[in-house]
């Protein structure tokens, strides 16, 4: 390499502020369009002022609904890192979600409620589980990967259910952690909002950094990626652990929101729910998780109000989206812009 | 000391020995060609060197380091880069994106999670310089999908170069390329000579003899010769093994069983192909192929690798939808029909690589294909197939995967016959088989033809084919460049040199 590289390196160091960096970013090596600032700005402001209205109008139900949507958006965005950017269909993400939630509840049962202990512990437990499960699962491919992640998730599910002292099938109360101030519903709302924003920023940086690019290269052509020097297994495992950790964070948030955890959070329908959200939003689009979770919560709510057999109509809506908008909601939005 | 040393390397796939105790030495800066007939184990060897396969036994040493157990990415970082026989790129990305990914892979860790990669402008600048080296600097922003086949092949080489390797393994870099494009590859290899060592797997002997400093010949998984081109060219062992016993037979042709030469125009055509065009994605492979198989004749499709022979039969059998052209079979048009319809009309394909059902027994393989009696002639039964290939009788209850290559081939033919075809199409039915087994298969074909079956076949052993085939077509880069009788083919030695690389 020698000379070419030295020259290039020097050019890179001196020319970082030049337009070329901007140009290449705009051209999108990552095939990702720039942030849709309009939409993001509007959503941010709307979410920031939303509690003002709910409090004024005494609509606690809608505050709770949007809190839930934001938490699910975080979990689905975390799943999108492995599913969309990594091409790995994990059918077991409820495990990390549920473990994050259970960590909060179990620690509270044991008398530990300090926020600075509980939150890192919830993320760490989920990350460790993802490390162990990913280390084994990532040695398989395709259908086998789907099945093995599902199998691990079922194992964890039955493991948790077997702990009678922690509620077994009935679940467990999860009092909110202690931040020095007591957390009301509005505080939990802003906590969820803040963590969602921070997580999205982190995810945005990750997928646009060297790591994200390597992850997508592995997704697009694993053999070629390996033969040009990318450590495929370690890259996928790192993405899996990151995704698991963020999903665990979402779980801890949900425990705070509902103040109750149940084995259903660890169940395979929950994993399927997350997959649905990402697919609905548009696999591999940055805002797939946010759009998908938001839309699903909204759809469920609408049909729930109108009919008893709402699940049937939710299913039909999903079917329609998958058939009519194969690139998901994010894909629809892009299509309109073009 | 050698840059790459391969010692006693063997690879077994199930019951098949793909490579047997191979030695190979590549010196720094040399162009080392690896040649051999299809199925000789060239790609297996290349995959072992780049780490995509693990050897059954043996050692690989690169720059003094034993890399036998290293994963592919570590070998890449040590300096082994490769291209793939079938284009293997990052399809969603642009030319620039593909190249800068490779630059990223070798310039520091990919475990950086925060700084936008777009700020590392040197990645892109370096990528541009590699694009220039493979003549793609005008196509930087083009997505790989939109590149022509030739350009994709160039990018294949570009990706290998962008890794700044010590050794580049080029696996059939000219496959599917036009003459112009092939020449560009030759020039590129010439330019790289001395700068980086090249291990070149190539079927085009013109290319090999133009650029190689040394040649290693693989046959049936064994190295039969290795040395400078002049020496290898004259090596009798190479001639015998690589060219089959074709040359020996040429010296003592058997007068018996030679078919009466007939002009191909005579007799009603069972199969007639006109102006057949076909492509894989963006790369067109067939540019208007015309051929006909008269009823009761044996017709061959000859030519070097990558010239469109397999594509032609795939298009005939309905496995590939032709872009243009007509295919008439037994009076009806069949182009664009799905394969099951074509098969039910009486065209039976014995595909390249046999493709028997590995998890069914011999009996099940055969019975699965049995079709009820049809108007045409006496129907094929299990017993009749076993009579034709007695070896299969002893193996009736064995799984397909347990058979030897020759037995699998017989099974594939028997399976095709169970459909009671009117035309039997064979794609490289004797590929990778021992001479005796090859002979057994040819005799069976002769017998079938004597019983009235029409045959269209692709095969490399031209000399032997001229003993029983009626008519021949030679394909070159997707077109028929010659056609004629066995006599005409035997006499025109120039033809052999030019189109059949004999």
Boltz contact constraints between the chains, C-beta under 6 A:
constraints:
  - contact:
      token1: [A, 1]
      token2: [B, 164]
      max_distance: 6.0
  - contact:
      token1: [A, 4]
      token2: [B, 129]
      max_distance: 6.0
  - contact:
      token1: [A, 8]
      token2: [B, 122]
      max_distance: 6.0
  - contact:
      token1: [A, 8]
      token2: [B, 125]
      max_distance: 6.0
  - contact:
      token1: [A, 8]
      token2: [B, 126]
      max_distance: 6.0
  - contact:
      token1: [A, 9]
      token2: [B, 122]
      max_distance: 6.0
  - contact:
      token1: [A, 12]
      token2: [B, 121]
      max_distance: 6.0
  - contact:
      token1: [A, 12]
      token2: [B, 122]
      max_distance: 6.0
  - contact:
      token1: [A, 20]
      token2: [B, 121]
      max_distance: 6.0
  - contact:
      token1: [A, 21]
      token2: [B, 119]
      max_distance: 6.0
  - contact:
      token1: [A, 21]
      token2: [B, 121]
      max_distance: 6.0
  - contact:
      token1: [A, 24]
      token2: [B, 118]
      max_distance: 6.0
  - contact:
      token1: [A, 24]
      token2: [B, 124]
      max_distance: 6.0
  - contact:
      token1: [A, 25]
      token2: [B, 118]
      max_distance: 6.0
  - contact:
      token1: [A, 29]
      token2: [B, 97]
      max_distance: 6.0
  - contact:
      token1: [A, 205]
      token2: [B, 114]
      max_distance: 6.0
  - contact:
      token1: [A, 206]
      token2: [B, 113]
      max_distance: 6.0
  - contact:
      token1: [A, 208]
      token2: [B, 116]
      max_distance: 6.0
  - contact:
      token1: [A, 209]
      token2: [B, 112]
      max_distance: 6.0
  - contact:
      token1: [A, 209]
      token2: [B, 113]
      max_distance: 6.0
  - contact:
      token1: [A, 209]
      token2: [B, 114]
      max_distance: 6.0
  - contact:
      token1: [A, 209]
      token2: [B, 115]
      max_distance: 6.0
  - contact:
      token1: [A, 209]
      token2: [B, 117]
      max_distance: 6.0
  - contact:
      token1: [A, 210]
      token2: [B, 110]
      max_distance: 6.0
  - contact:
      token1: [A, 210]
      token2: [B, 112]
      max_distance: 6.0
  - contact:
      token1: [A, 210]
      token2: [B, 117]
      max_distance: 6.0
  - contact:
      token1: [A, 211]
      token2: [B, 110]
      max_distance: 6.0
  - contact:
      token1: [A, 211]
      token2: [B, 112]
      max_distance: 6.0
  - contact:
      token1: [A, 211]
      token2: [B, 113]
      max_distance: 6.0
  - contact:
      token1: [A, 213]
      token2: [B, 117]
      max_distance: 6.0
  - contact:
      token1: [A, 214]
      token2: [B, 110]
      max_distance: 6.0
  - contact:
      token1: [A, 217]
      token2: [B, 90]
      max_distance: 6.0
  - contact:
      token1: [A, 217]
      token2: [B, 101]
      max_distance: 6.0
  - contact:
      token1: [A, 220]
      token2: [B, 90]
      max_distance: 6.0
  - contact:
      token1: [A, 220]
      token2: [B, 92]
      max_distance: 6.0
  - contact:
      token1: [A, 221]
      token2: [B, 90]
      max_distance: 6.0
  - contact:
      token1: [A, 224]
      token2: [B, 88]
      max_distance: 6.0
  - contact:
      token1: [A, 226]
      token2: [B, 72]
      max_distance: 6.0
  - contact:
      token1: [A, 226]
      token2: [B, 73]
      max_distance: 6.0
  - contact:
      token1: [A, 227]
      token2: [B, 50]
      max_distance: 6.0
  - contact:
      token1: [A, 227]
      token2: [B, 72]
      max_distance: 6.0
  - contact:
      token1: [A, 227]
      token2: [B, 76]
      max_distance: 6.0
  - contact:
      token1: [A, 227]
      token2: [B, 82]
      max_distance: 6.0
  - contact:
      token1: [A, 228]
      token2: [B, 76]
      max_distance: 6.0
  - contact:
      token1: [A, 228]
      token2: [B, 102]
      max_distance: 6.0
  - contact:
      token1: [A, 228]
      token2: [B, 105]
      max_distance: 6.0
  - contact:
      token1: [A, 228]
      token2: [B, 163]
      max_distance: 6.0
  - contact:
      token1: [A, 229]
      token2: [B, 73]
      max_distance: 6.0
  - contact:
      token1: [A, 229]
      token2: [B, 76]
      max_distance: 6.0
  - contact:
      token1: [A, 229]
      token2: [B, 77]
      max_distance: 6.0
  - contact:
      token1: [A, 229]
      token2: [B, 105]
      max_distance: 6.0
  - contact:
      token1: [A, 229]
      token2: [B, 106]
      max_distance: 6.0
  - contact:
      token1: [A, 230]
      token2: [B, 73]
      max_distance: 6.0
  - contact:
      token1: [A, 230]
      token2: [B, 105]
      max_distance: 6.0
  - contact:
      token1: [A, 231]
      token2: [B, 73]
      max_distance: 6.0
